[in-house]
Amino acid sequence: MSLTSALDSARASLMASGVQSSVVSRNIAGASTAGYSRKITVLDNLPGAGVYVAAIQRAASSGLYNNVLTATSGSAKQSAIYDGLQKIAASTVDDPELDQSPTAQLNALKEALQQFANAPDNATLAQAAVSSAKDMATSLNQATQTVQSVREGADADMATSVANINQLLTQFQTVNTAIVKGTITGDDVTDYLDQRDSIVSKLSQEVGVTMSIRTNGDAALYTDSGVVLFDKTARTVSFTTTNAYTAGTTGNAVIIDGVPVTGANSVMPIKSGKLAGLAELRDTDTVTYQSQLDEIARGLIDAFKESDQSGAALPDVPGLFTYPGAPAIPAGATVSVGLAGTISVAASVDPASGGNPNLLRDGAISGNVAYQYNGAGDAGYSTRLQQLITNIDASQTFDPAAQGKPSGSVIDFASSSASWIENQRKTANDNSTYQSTLLDRSTSALSNVNGVNMDDEMSLMLQVERTYSASSKLISTVDNMLNTLLAAVGTTS
């Protein structure tokens, strides 16, 4: 090897060592930065010119990264569902001390009626029975308000999620453009790749997403149902909020690139992510529970309805419990949407409204004497009260769409409703825990591949320093040899 070749090789080695040292410094600086991937200097050897830096790559695993995206979306969905169901259950079921659940209120009403039936001439017990009925109606009213409040909150959160998605897609477009341009010109785009992965990770919290890499590092994004989120340009994600919810309100769909991805009319519904969880909570779980509350209300109206006592074959009418649709009785075994929010105790029997609580014993609560059971006005009459107690325990048929017990007493149905909401909450919590564990393990596995190990980096830095030192020594040696050669030539001349 000539001295010139040796000098060129040493110089190339110094330049490569400088780049390696810079990359190691970047890794050490980025070790604690979220989303940072370890950078690797790829060296190659050119005959006659020595070693050179062929490329700077980053440690990455597309398979593990996709696992992290999937786990992130799954965890976000289940957490959104669980949080909403938790609010409902906490207000309508988990109140053993307050006893405000529908089942507890029904049992309290039954006990108050029994006490009144044992002493039908006791005005205090009559008022207590009516007061218990009012508590029952109030619990259904408040439960309805809670359910609709959760739906309204989910709708608002969906709007926030959509805004986040649009913002992230805009950021993605900027970074993706920089990656494509940098790849074409041969620039180091590894930091941009980290930024893009970080954006997609944040995006996966909002909606299930997959990323497809194409020529020159270009990427396309799709929802987990196949709808395009980004392809050369960001697609528009739109959603119109519904400010107030009642039991009959149907929330608007989220639309991506003109395609509805939530709601009953969606042909490509998203499957995971916070947005999917909120949509399921708003449109499915809360709607089903509301139907159960409405069926409890309908069962109450049916159990306390009054029948014609005059022999004129008049239709049944609401008694102790009424609603805005009176004097008609709600259709049997059919959910009357929003009934639980409007059920109330008849004013004619409510002392607070100037009513007579003894009408609960005597009948004709509707004001029509044809429905009077205690025609003789006997203060010791208890037949009607015993009949009401029997009606509470009597089997009814409930709408299967409500997903409660299809037949049984109204208390049985209320108990099955409590079991349903608890089971839904438990399932969501179990799924959330599983997805969170999966996410932790996937993140840990990915970190083992692309994370920065400080010991490894320091070891590599020592190797680079030794290489740098050897190259410097070679240059010094060549310099001494050249000086000796020049001195020898000078002496000869």
Residue pairs with C-beta under 8 A, 6 or more apart in sequence:
1 9
3 478
3 481
3 482
5 48
6 474
6 478
7 475
7 478
8 48
8 49
8 50
9 49
9 50
9 51
9 474
10 50
10 471
10 472
10 474
10 475
10 478
11 50
11 471
11 475
12 49
12 50
12 51
12 52
13 50
13 51
13 467
13 468
13 470
13 471
13 474
14 468
14 471
14 472
14 475
15 52
15 53
16 41
16 43
16 51
16 52
16 53
17 464
17 467
17 468
17 471
18 468
19 41
19 53
19 56
20 41
20 43
20 53
20 460
20 464
20 467
21 461
21 464
21 465
21 468
23 39
23 40
23 41
23 56
24 457
24 460
24 461
24 464
26 39
27 38
27 39
27 452
27 457
28 452
28 454
28 457
30 36
30 452
31 451
31 452
31 454
31 457
34 198
35 194
35 195
35 197
35 198
35 201
36 194
36 452
37 58
37 59
37 60
37 190
37 193
37 194
37 197
37 450
37 451
38 58
38 59
38 450
38 451
38 452
38 453
39 56
39 57
39 58
39 59
39 190
40 56
40 57
40 58
40 59
41 53
41 56
42 53
42 54
42 55
42 56
42 57
43 51
43 52
43 53
43 54
44 51
44 52
44 53
44 54
45 51
45 52
46 52
56 188
56 190
57 190
58 190
58 193
58 194
58 450
59 449
59 450
60 193
60 449
60 450
61 446
61 449
61 450
62 213
64 442
64 445
64 446
64 449
65 197
65 446
66 210
67 442
67 445
67 446
68 201
68 204
68 439
68 442
68 443
68 446
69 200
69 201
69 204
69 209
69 210
69 211
70 204
70 208
70 272
70 442
71 435
71 438
71 439
71 442
71 443
72 201
72 204
72 205
72 439
73 204
73 205
73 207
73 208
73 209
73 224
73 272
73 273
73 276
74 208
74 272
74 431
74 435
74 438
74 439
75 432
75 435
75 436
75 438
75 439
76 204
76 205
76 206
76 272
76 273
76 274
76 277
77 208
77 272
77 273
77 274
77 276
77 277
77 280
77 435
78 277
78 428
78 431
78 432
78 435
79 274
79 277
79 432
80 154
80 157
80 274
80 277
80 278
80 281
81 277
81 280
81 281
81 285
81 428
81 432
82 425
82 428
82 429
82 431
82 432
84 150
84 153
84 154
84 278
84 281
84 285
84 286
85 281
85 285
85 421
85 424
85 425
85 428
86 425
87 146
87 150
88 146
88 147
88 150
88 286
88 289
88 421
89 421
89 422
89 425
91 142
91 143
91 146
92 100
92 101
92 102
92 139
92 142
92 143
92 146
92 147
92 421
93 101
93 418
93 421
93 422
95 101
95 104
99 105
99 108
100 135
100 139
100 142
101 139
101 414
101 418
102 136
102 139
102 140
102 143
102 293
102 296
102 414
102 417
102 418
103 411
103 414
103 415
103 417
103 418
105 132
105 135
105 136
105 139
106 136
106 296
106 392
106 410
106 411
106 414
107 411
108 132
108 135
108 136
109 129
109 132
109 133
109 135
109 136
109 392
110 389
110 392
110 393
110 411
111 132
112 125
112 128
112 129
112 131
112 132
112 133
113 129
113 132
113 385
113 388
113 389
113 392
114 389
115 125
115 128
115 129
116 122
116 125
116 126
116 128
116 129
116 360
116 361
116 385
117 382
117 385
117 386
117 389
118 382
119 125
120 126
120 361
120 379
120 380
120 381
120 382
120 385
121 379
121 380
123 357
123 358
126 357
126 358
126 360
126 361
127 351
127 357
129 357
129 360
130 320
130 345
130 349
130 350
130 351
130 355
130 357
130 360
133 320
133 321
133 345
133 360
134 345
134 350
136 300
136 321
137 321
137 343
137 344
137 345
140 293
140 296
140 297
140 340
140 341
140 343
141 340
141 341
141 342
141 343
141 344
143 293
143 340
144 247
144 290
144 293
144 338
144 340
144 341
145 341
147 247
147 286
147 289
147 290
147 293
148 245
148 246
148 247
148 249
148 286
148 290
148 341
149 245
150 281
150 286
151 245
151 249
151 251
151 281
151 282
151 286
151 287
152 242
152 243
152 244
152 245
154 278
154 279
154 281
154 282
154 286
155 241
155 242
155 245
155 251
155 278
155 282
156 241
157 274
157 278
158 239
158 241
158 251
158 254
158 262
158 275
158 278
158 279
158 282
159 239
159 241
161 206
161 207
161 274
161 275
161 278
162 237
162 238
162 239
162 254
162 275
164 202
164 206
165 203
165 206
165 207
165 229
165 237
165 275
166 234
166 236
166 237
168 199
168 202
168 203
168 206
169 203
169 221
169 229
169 230
169 234
169 235
169 237
170 234
171 199
172 196
172 199
172 200
172 203
172 221
172 230
172 234
173 230
173 233
173 234
175 192
175 195
175 196
175 199
176 196
176 218
176 219
176 230
178 189
178 192
179 189
179 192
179 193
179 196
179 217
179 218
179 219
180 216
180 217
180 218
181 187
182 188
182 189
182 192
182 217
183 189
183 216
183 217
184 216
189 217
193 217
196 219
200 209
200 211
200 221
203 209
203 221
203 229
204 273
205 273
205 274
206 273
206 274
206 275
207 223
207 224
207 229
207 270
207 272
207 273
207 274
207 275
207 276
208 223
208 224
208 225
208 270
208 271
208 272
208 273
208 276
209 221
209 222
209 223
209 224
209 229
209 273
210 221
210 222
210 223
210 224
211 219
211 220
211 221
212 219
212 220
212 221
212 222
213 219
214 220
218 232
219 230
220 228
220 230
220 231
220 232
221 228
221 229
221 230
221 231
222 228
222 229
223 229
223 256
223 261
223 268
223 270
224 270
224 271
224 272
224 273
225 261
225 268
225 269
225 270
225 271
226 268
227 256
227 257
227 259
227 261
227 268
227 270
228 235
228 256
228 257
229 235
229 237
229 256
229 257
235 256
235 257
236 256
236 257
237 254
237 255
237 256
238 254
238 255
238 256
239 252
239 253
239 254
239 255
240 252
241 252
242 249
242 251
242 252
245 251
246 338
246 341
247 290
247 294
247 337
247 338
247 340
247 341
248 337
248 338
250 263
250 283
251 263
251 279
251 282
251 283
252 263
253 260
253 261
253 262
253 263
253 265
253 266
254 260
254 261
254 262
254 263
254 270
254 275
254 279
255 261
259 267
259 268
260 266
260 267
260 268
261 268
261 269
261 270
262 269
262 270
262 275
262 276
262 279
262 283
263 269
263 279
263 283
264 283
269 276
270 276
270 279
285 424
288 402
288 403
288 420
289 417
289 420
289 421
290 337
290 338
290 340
291 335
291 337
291 399
291 401
291 402
291 403
292 402
292 403
292 404
292 413
292 417
292 420
292 421
293 340
293 417
294 335
294 336
294 337
294 338
294 339
294 340
294 402
295 335
295 398
295 399
295 402
295 404
295 413
295 417
296 340
296 410
296 413
296 414
296 417
297 321
297 323
297 336
297 339
297 340
297 343
298 330
298 332
298 334
298 335
298 336
298 339
299 396
299 398
299 410
299 413
300 321
300 343
300 410
301 318
301 321
301 322
301 323
301 329
301 330
301 339
301 343
302 329
302 330
302 332
302 396
302 410
303 388
303 391
303 392
303 394
303 396
303 410
304 318
304 319
304 320
304 321
304 388
304 391
305 316
305 317
305 318
305 319
305 329
306 316
306 317
306 318
306 319
306 363
306 364
306 365
306 366
306 371
306 373
307 316
307 371
308 314
308 315
308 316
308 370
308 371
309 363
309 370
309 371
309 372
309 373
309 375
310 369
310 370
312 370
314 368
314 370
314 371
315 327
315 328
315 329
316 329
317 326
317 327
317 329
317 366
317 368
317 371
318 326
318 327
318 329
318 346
318 365
318 366
319 346
319 363
319 365
319 366
319 371
320 345
320 346
320 349
320 360
320 365
320 388
321 343
321 344
321 345
321 346
322 343
322 344
322 345
322 346
323 330
323 339
323 342
323 343
323 344
324 342
325 336
326 366
327 366
330 336
330 339
332 396
332 397
333 396
333 397
333 398
333 399
334 399
335 399
335 401
335 402
346 355
346 365
346 366
347 353
347 354
347 355
348 355
348 356
348 359
348 365
348 366
348 367
349 355
349 356
349 357
349 359
349 360
349 365
350 357
351 357
359 365
360 384
360 385
360 388
361 374
361 381
361 382
361 384
361 385
362 372
362 373
362 374
362 377
362 381
362 384
363 371
363 372
363 373
363 374
363 384
364 370
364 371
364 372
364 373
365 371
373 381
373 383
373 384
373 387
374 381
374 383
374 384
392 409
392 410
392 411
393 409
393 411
394 409
395 407
395 408
395 409
396 407
396 408
396 409
396 410
396 413
397 406
397 407
398 404
398 405
398 406
398 407
398 408
398 413
400 406
402 417
403 420
404 413
404 416
404 417
404 420
405 412
405 413
405 415
405 416
408 416
